[in-house]
Amino acid sequence: MEPTIAKLRVWPIWKGLKHFAVSAVCEDSSTGARVNEFCQSLARCLEPNCKITKDLWLLSELRTPQLRSIAATETAQADLVVVSIHHAETLPEGLQSWIDLWLGQRRNHVAVLLALFDPLHLGSSSSIQAHLGAVAKKGNMEFLVQSEEAPEDR
């Protein structure tokens, strides 16, 4: 993780932050665990006194308009936006409406969109990756994709 993060244009800014906001959407407990693992690894790379706040939303919660609105407002202000989902051909239900909401509220601050996926041997999400890449471009954000390593690769 560290070499990938260090290559980001925003890394020099992130390294000096005292507060770092993460907003993440996950499908279930295993995709949520990926977000937590990534944030723990990121915390080791930031300043020791940097406070990381993390808002973690389940996709099922985004189906409720009020919760989707709250999640979008938090996401619009985040330094790091994470989408942690399983491989699929298309975006899961509710994800696009959440994306549309926070993109519409986003201000012009530096941020990164990160897509976390299952190990590559479990399938491909190239269409979702392309879509999220377009979202990042539209939001003037850097975009990263990371697939979890297979257990035997760890």
CORLIN-V736400 format. One record per residue. N is the residue number from 0. RES is the residue in one letter. BURIAL is # if it has 24 or more other ideal C-beta (glycine too) atoms within 12 Angstrom, else .. Layout:
n: [N,N]
res: [RES,RES]
burial: [BURIAL,BURIAL]
This chain:
n: [0,1,2,3,4,5,6,7,8,9,10,11,12,13,14,15,16,17,18,19,20,21,22,23,24,25,26,27,28,29,30,31,32,33,34,35,36,37,38,39,40,41,42,43,44,45,46,47,48,49,50,51,52,53,54,55,56,57,58,59,60,61,62,63,64,65,66,67,68,69,70,71,72,73,74,75,76,77,78,79,80,81,82,83,84,85,86,87,88,89,90,91,92,93,94,95,96,97,98,99,100,101,102,103,104,105,106,107,108,109,110,111,112,113,114,115,116,117,118,119,120,121,122,123,124,125,126,127,128,129,130,131,132,133,134,135,136,137,138,139,140,141,142,143,144,145,146,147,148,149,150,151,152,153]
res: [M,E,P,T,I,A,K,L,R,V,W,P,I,W,K,G,L,K,H,F,A,V,S,A,V,C,E,D,S,S,T,G,A,R,V,N,E,F,C,Q,S,L,A,R,C,L,E,P,N,C,K,I,T,K,D,L,W,L,L,S,E,L,R,T,P,Q,L,R,S,I,A,A,T,E,T,A,Q,A,D,L,V,V,V,S,I,H,H,A,E,T,L,P,E,G,L,Q,S,W,I,D,L,W,L,G,Q,R,R,N,H,V,A,V,L,L,A,L,F,D,P,L,H,L,G,S,S,S,S,I,Q,A,H,L,G,A,V,A,K,K,G,N,M,E,F,L,V,Q,S,E,E,A,P,E,D,R]
burial: [.,.,.,.,#,.,.,#,.,#,#,.,.,#,.,.,#,.,.,#,#,#,#,#,#,#,#,.,.,.,#,#,.,#,#,.,#,#,#,.,.,#,#,.,#,#,.,.,.,.,.,#,.,#,#,#,#,#,#,.,#,#,.,.,.,.,.,#,.,.,#,#,.,#,#,#,#,#,#,#,#,#,#,#,#,#,#,#,.,.,#,#,.,#,#,#,#,#,#,.,#,#,#,.,#,#,.,.,.,#,#,#,#,#,#,#,#,#,.,.,.,.,.,.,#,.,.,#,#,.,#,#,.,.,#,#,.,.,#,.,#,#,#,#,#,#,#,#,.,.,.,.,.,.]
